[in-house]
């Protein structure tokens, strides 16, 4: 994803899309932003699904290992947005 693509999508829209993927895959109800991937029962299958969907749907490369750093939703979204911004630079 280039900087132009990130600007077109907009950070808040991108954040919403990443959050939606996280919530859907992990079956997380609204309001649970402080719970970590592992606390939500995140396992390798969920990590692969999240990383794959973000890659395919948003064109942002996410490593499965990023999820095993046990981020909260807020931390993970911030990291994905940072990757999207940096994806256009070598």
N, C-alpha and C positions, 0 to 999 in steps of 0.2 A: 504494500500500500504506500503510495507516495504522499508527500505533504499535502498536495492538492486534494487527494482522496480523503485524507483526514479532515481537512478544512471543509470539504463538501458534506461529509457525514456529520461533523460537529462533535465536540467532545461529549456533550451531554447525551446526544443520541447514541454515540458509541458506548458510553457508560451504561445506558439503559439496555442496549443489546447484549453486552457482556453479562450484565446482571441477570437478564432474562434467561440466557443460556445456563448460567450457574444455578439459578433457582429451579429451572426445569430439570436439569440432569440430576441434581442433588435433592429434588423435591423439598425445597426450602420455602416455608411460608413468608409472607411479607413481614418486615420488622426484625428479621434475624440477620443483621449485618455484622455483628461482632463475633459470630461463631466461625471457627476455622474449618478448613476443608476436612481435616481429620475428625474434628468434633462432630461434623455432619455425617460421619460414616463414609467419607470419601475413600475410595479404593482405586486400584489401577484402572479398572474399566471406566469408572466415572472420570478419572483424569484424562484418559484417552479420548473419551467422548467430548469433554469440554474443549480440550486442545484442538481436536479435529474440527469441531463445529466452528470455533472461532477462526481457525485457519480457512475453512471452506466458505463460511458465510460472511466473514468480515475481511478476509485476505490478510490476516495478521498472524505471523508465525508465533505459536506459543509452544514451549517445551512442556512435555508431560511432567518433567522434573520440577518445573515451576510450582506445580500444585502440591508436590511432596515437600516443599518448603513450608507447608501448612499455613497458607495465608488466610486472612479473613476476606470476606467479599470485597470490602473497601480497599484493602491492600492489593488484591488481585486485579481489580478494575483499574486502579492507578497504574499498576505495572503494565497492563495490556495497553492502556492509552499511551504510556511512555514508549512502548515498543512501536505502536502505530506511528507516532511522531518521528521516531528514529528510523523507521523502515526505509525511508527514502534516501538515507545517507549511507555511504559505503562503510 
